[in-house]
Amino acid sequence: MPQLPAIRIALVVAVTGFLYPLCFPDFDLGFLAWVVLIPLHLAAARTTPRRAFWLGWLAGTIAFSGIMFWVTTAMHVYGKVPSAVSFLLMLLLAVYLGLFVAVYALGWTWFTHRLPKTAFLAAPCLWVTLEWLRTYLFSGLPWALLGYSQYQWLPVIQIADITSVYGLSFLVILVNVAASELISWGLAMGTTNRTPLPWPSMAAAAAAMTVTLLYGHWKLYSPPPEPESRPTIAVGLVQANIDQAQKWDAAYRRATIDRYTRLTVQASGGADLVIWPEAATPFLFEREKDYKLEVMDLVRSRQVPLLFGSPALRYYPDGRPYLLNSAYFLSQDGMLLGRYDKRHLVPFGEYIPLHSSLLFFLDKLVEGIGDFEAGTQATVLPLPSPHTQVSGSPSQSKAAFGVVICYEVIFPNLVREFAANGADFMVTITNDAWFGKSAAAYQHFGMVVLRAVENRRAFARAANTGISGFIDQQGRILEASPIFEEAALSRRISLERTLTFYTRYGDVFAYACVIITGLFAWVARRRAVSPHP
């Protein structure tokens, strides 16, 4: 097969880059994910691995520039970074994320040259390996993993309770590869390079899709053993819609507190728990006595437990201050029952990596005193009596929940720890005002769907500017608020105590893909390079 001119190849690859963001919220054209990598596959198959790397980097950089464009809003509007500089920094981030696509394109081409009969199996394993690396490398940024594009297709996403989101990415890549090989076969018909019909990849994709859909329908439509005894709990959510520019302005403090009070009254009727968003209080809860008492009085007057976000101030041994991004839990009597401290902080948002050495000239985006420090425990919080008296047998008479704050919810293994530690449902609190009116708030919310399915735990999400809402154990979005509007939501959600495969064993599927990728690479290195087309 003759080489295509570089400019034509680049244009073909750009199609992948431009279509990739459309697979995710708020475009929500998830069906495109099943074909989005075909242009990259076709172009890479007709060139060398080295050139495929550059083509993949181009496609990936374009793709993540579209997905991560909201970063410019956070940096320019709230970080006061000049617009040109914020755009350049966003582009650098896209270039970094594009590297993972570049390595995939290189690996795909290499495998097709050296292991043409089994490259269709190596490709999805390689993609998952790279997504797993992106989850943990340099603190991790698993934003817009390919599997998230399917968050609305309920029968497909049920497999996540075994494989996590990585299994969905595997399936999507497998289908892309099979379609690419079929198209390549069709293009080669009538030429001297005609190849056999790629039935192995087509059969593998069809079988994987069939098993996934059968499993999904079984999980969605099989009734639970005793549906009448499944316990539920009533949860109220408050979305106060506080402008980020006013959030820590003392002139707006009174108005902010009054708004939370009014919305809490609306959300608390019949509720067993009311939830405010991340950093909801425009003051440090532990340090401002008068305002602290006011919040406690509100809880006592409504006789409902309250979970809310507020920074906690602490000091290093040398006297320097630092903050914890915390969630406080008050009983219906206004007593402090527990606190969860955010464990996975946002680089450049809550702390500056290497700030004391290389990056001393940068400042973080989040207001506060000093840097934030990370918490250490996956704290599970039990609801106090009488709100623990949910329906069911005596063994089901207590309810406990876990809290993840903002950025933490995009990390599958971190959320899994709460379910493994005894959480019957999950709460996530966030302040997505940083994103502005961009796709990021929708992308962030969509990722919560997969966390619910992975652990079979219902989620209640309270966001300062939205999206707030409820998601059940099967990933159904029960209710979702508009962004940048006040809202007081209330709904009953189910509790769950059984542990999924993923909750018990974690990223086993991803680890298997890493090992299989290594085995394919070892075998490929031992093979002589096949004649280049």
Secondary structure, DSSP 8 states (H G I E B T S, - for coil): -----HHHHHHHHHHHHHHGGGGSTTT--GGGGGTTTHHHHHHHHTS-HHHHHHHHHHHHHHHHHHHSTHHHHIIIIIS---HHHHHHHHHHHHHHHHHHHHHHHHHHHHHHHH-TTTHHHHHHHHHHHHHHHHHHGGG---TT-GGGGGTT-HHHHTTHHHH-HHHHHHHHHHHHHHHHHHHHHHHHTTSTT-----HHHHHHHHHHHHHHHHHHHHHHHS--S-GGG--EEEEEEEE----TTTTT-GGGHHHHHHHHHHHHHHH-TT-SEEE--TT-SSS-TTT-HHHHHHHHHHHHHHT--EEEEEEEEEE-TTS-EEEEEEEEEE-TTS-EEEEEE-SS--BTTTB-TTTTTT-TT---SS-SSS-EE------EEE--TTTT--SS-GGG---EEEEEEGGGGG-HHHHHHHHHTT-SEEEEEE-GGGG-SSTHHHHHHHHHHHHHHHHT--EEEEESSS--EEE-TT--EEEE--TTS-EEEEEEEE------HHHHH-SHHHHHHHHHHHHHHHHHHHS------
